[in-house]
Amino acid sequence: MNTLFDLTGKVAIVTGASSGLGVQFAKALATQGADIVIVARRMEKLQAVQKEIEGMGRKCLAVQCDVNKEAEIKSAVEQTIKEFGKIDILVNNAGVSAIAPAESMTEEQWDSVLNTNLKSVFLFSKNVAPQMIKQKYGKIISTSSMFGLVGNTAFTVCNYHASKSGVIGLTKALAAEWAKHNITVNAIGPGFFESEMTAAAIHTPEFEGYVKMSCPMQRTGKTGELDGALIYLASDASSYITGQILAVDGGWTAV
């Protein structure tokens, strides 16, 4: 049991790692011993995270990459293999949101969210798969959402719901396709956690009242409360688990 969650010697790519949950995920994996490749568009923020992870005694490669562009994804994967020789873990975390009523949502608002939240998950998974198949080992973990499992009455984000539901369907399909290669593919479904994307929305009396009515634990998630789910799915503790979504939502989707 002492080594079940040990990631020493593993190499993990984390997308959307310049802020918010991506930074937390990268640090959590590093804490368990993994070397980290952090990917995002904002290089100056990546470099700050890189210094923190290297200060933890782990190797860290920062790669500027727009996850909507497959050529940049391919380059990030190639740089990882050149630097570390393998890819053990992929965390598809990059995500955006665009609020608009469904009846007036623009095509651009729809495409932007679906491309970043869903298409990029496919493209990054697709491009790490050949290396994982070659080494007969891989752990792919994607950030879905409890909004991939249920609708909501607080925010008009049908594009976000569709993208996160799509991540769940894609997770199951890839899990079935790649299981024979000893690659597990799972998803995490966070409830509301503070991040760069949600900070402005969740600190209002109206929202706090909504959470108390809708969430059995009557609160939003705290920093670090996703780490356990991530480490579990990234480690050999979950070696016989694939195609699943683990909701970390204070019981929101249980009622």
C-alpha positions in Angstrom: 0.0 0.0 0.0 2.9 2.4 0.6 3.9 2.3 -3.1 0.4 2.0 -4.7 0.1 5.7 -5.3 3.8 6.3 -6.0 4.5 7.9 -9.4 8.3 8.0 -9.1 9.8 7.6 -12.6 6.6 8.4 -14.4 6.3 11.2 -16.9 3.1 13.2 -17.0 1.8 15.8 -19.5 -0.8 18.3 -18.0 -2.6 20.7 -20.4 -4.1 24.0 -19.3 -1.3 24.1 -16.7 -0.7 27.8 -16.5 -3.3 28.5 -13.9 -6.1 27.1 -11.8 -6.7 23.4 -11.6 -3.9 22.6 -14.1 -1.3 24.1 -11.8 -2.8 22.1 -8.9 -2.8 18.9 -10.9 0.8 19.4 -12.0 2.0 19.9 -8.5 0.0 17.0 -7.2 1.6 14.6 -9.7 5.0 16.0 -8.9 4.4 15.5 -5.2 3.9 11.8 -5.9 7.2 11.7 -7.8 6.3 12.2 -11.4 8.3 14.4 -13.8 6.0 16.9 -15.4 5.4 18.5 -18.8 3.2 21.6 -18.5 1.4 22.8 -21.5 -0.5 26.1 -22.2 -0.5 29.1 -24.4 0.9 31.6 -21.8 4.6 30.8 -21.6 5.4 33.4 -18.9 2.9 31.7 -16.5 4.2 28.3 -17.5 7.7 29.3 -16.6 6.6 30.4 -13.1 4.9 27.0 -12.5 8.0 25.3 -13.9 10.2 27.0 -11.3 7.8 25.8 -8.5 7.9 22.2 -9.7 11.6 22.2 -10.1 11.8 23.6 -6.6 10.0 20.4 -5.5 12.9 18.4 -6.9 11.2 17.2 -10.0 12.1 17.7 -13.7 9.7 20.0 -15.5 9.4 20.9 -19.2 7.3 23.9 -20.1 5.8 23.8 -23.7 3.9 26.6 -25.2 0.9 25.0 -27.1 -2.5 26.0 -28.3 -4.5 22.8 -27.7 -6.8 23.8 -30.6 -4.0 23.3 -33.1 -2.9 19.7 -33.8 0.5 20.8 -35.2 1.3 22.4 -31.9 0.1 19.3 -30.0 2.3 17.1 -32.1 5.2 19.3 -31.4 4.5 19.1 -27.6 4.4 15.4 -27.7 7.6 15.2 -29.7 9.4 17.5 -27.3 8.2 15.3 -24.4 9.5 12.1 -26.0 12.8 13.8 -26.9 13.3 15.0 -23.3 12.0 12.0 -21.3 11.8 9.1 -23.8 8.2 8.2 -22.8 4.8 9.4 -21.8 3.1 7.6 -18.9 0.3 10.0 -18.0 -1.8 12.5 -19.9 -4.1 14.9 -18.1 -6.4 16.7 -20.5 -7.3 19.7 -18.4 -7.5 22.8 -20.7 -11.0 24.3 -20.8 -13.1 27.4 -21.4 -16.6 28.5 -21.0 -18.9 31.1 -22.8 -22.2 32.1 -21.2 -25.1 32.8 -23.5 -28.8 31.7 -23.7 -29.1 28.8 -26.1 -31.5 30.7 -28.4 -29.0 33.5 -28.9 -25.7 31.6 -28.6 -23.4 32.3 -31.6 -21.8 29.7 -33.7 -18.4 31.1 -32.5 -19.4 30.7 -28.8 -20.4 27.1 -29.5 -17.3 26.2 -31.6 -14.9 27.9 -29.2 -16.1 25.8 -26.2 -16.5 22.5 -28.1 -13.1 22.8 -29.7 -11.2 23.6 -26.5 -13.1 21.3 -24.2 -13.7 18.3 -26.4 -11.8 18.4 -29.7 -8.5 19.1 -27.9 -9.1 16.1 -25.6 -9.4 13.9 -28.7 -6.4 15.4 -30.5 -4.0 15.2 -27.5 -5.1 11.7 -26.6 -4.7 10.7 -30.3 -1.2 12.0 -30.4 0.1 10.4 -27.2 -1.5 7.1 -28.0 1.2 5.8 -30.4 3.8 6.2 -27.7 1.6 4.6 -25.0 0.8 1.7 -27.4 4.5 1.3 -28.1 5.4 1.1 -24.4 2.2 -0.9 -23.6 1.3 1.4 -20.8 -0.6 4.7 -20.4 -3.0 6.6 -18.1 -5.2 9.2 -19.7 -7.3 11.4 -17.4 -9.6 14.1 -18.7 -11.3 16.9 -16.9 -15.0 16.6 -17.5 -17.5 18.2 -15.1 -20.6 17.4 -13.0 -22.2 19.5 -15.8 -21.4 16.6 -18.1 -23.8 14.5 -16.1 -26.6 17.0 -15.3 -28.1 20.3 -16.5 -28.3 23.4 -14.3 -30.6 26.4 -13.6 -27.9 29.0 -12.7 -25.9 29.4 -15.9 -26.8 29.4 -19.6 -24.0 27.2 -20.8 -25.4 24.5 -23.0 -22.2 24.6 -25.0 -20.2 23.7 -21.8 -22.7 20.9 -20.9 -22.4 19.5 -24.4 -18.6 19.6 -24.4 -18.3 18.0 -21.0 -20.8 15.3 -21.8 -18.8 14.7 -24.9 -15.7 14.1 -22.9 -17.5 11.4 -21.0 -18.6 9.6 -24.2 -15.1 10.0 -25.7 -13.5 8.6 -22.5 -15.7 5.5 -22.7 -15.0 5.0 -26.4 -11.2 5.4 -26.1 -11.1 3.2 -23.0 -12.8 0.4 -24.9 -10.5 0.9 -27.9 -7.2 1.1 -26.1 -7.7 -1.3 -23.2 -5.9 -4.1 -25.1 -2.8 -1.9 -25.1 -2.8 -1.5 -21.2 -4.0 2.1 -21.5 -6.7 3.2 -19.1 -8.8 6.2 -20.0 -10.9 7.9 -17.3 -12.4 11.3 -16.4 -12.9 13.4 -13.4 -16.1 15.3 -12.9 -15.5 18.3 -10.6 -18.2 20.3 -9.0 -17.6 24.0 -8.5 -14.0 24.8 -7.6 -12.4 28.2 -7.6 -10.3 28.8 -10.7 -9.5 31.6 -13.0 -12.7 30.7 -15.0 -15.1 30.5 -12.0 -13.7 33.0 -9.4 -16.0 35.9 -10.4 -19.1 33.8 -10.5 -18.9 31.8 -7.2 -18.3 34.6 -4.7 -21.8 36.1 -4.6 -24.6 35.7 -2.1 -26.9 34.4 -4.9 -24.5 31.7 -5.9 -23.8 30.6 -2.3 -27.5 30.2 -1.8 -27.7 28.1 -5.0 -24.9 25.8 -3.8 -26.6 25.4 -0.4 -29.8 24.3 -2.1 -28.2 22.1 -4.7 -25.2 20.5 -3.1 -25.6 18.0 -0.2 -22.3 19.2 1.3 -23.6 22.8 0.9 -20.2 24.2 -0.3 -17.9 24.5 -3.2 -14.7 22.4 -3.4 -11.6 23.4 -1.6 -8.1 23.6 -3.0 -6.6 20.1 -3.1 -9.8 18.2 -3.0 -9.4 17.0 -6.5 -5.8 15.7 -6.0 -6.8 12.4 -4.5 -9.0 11.5 -7.5 -6.3 12.5 -9.9 -3.5 10.5 -8.2 -5.8 7.5 -7.9 -6.5 7.5 -11.6 -2.9 8.3 -12.5 -1.4 5.5 -10.4 -1.4 1.7 -10.4 -4.1 1.8 -7.7 -6.6 2.1 -10.6 -5.0 -0.5 -12.9 -8.4 -2.3 -13.5 -10.5 0.8 -13.9 -11.1 2.3 -17.3 -13.9 4.2 -19.1 -15.2 5.7 -15.8 -16.1 9.2 -14.6 -15.4 10.0 -11.0 -17.6 12.9 -9.8 -15.9 15.1 -7.2 -18.9 17.3 -6.5 -19.9 17.1 -2.8 -22.8 14.9 -3.8 -24.3 17.3 -6.3 -25.1 14.6 -8.9 -26.3 12.1 -6.2 -29.6 14.0 -5.7 
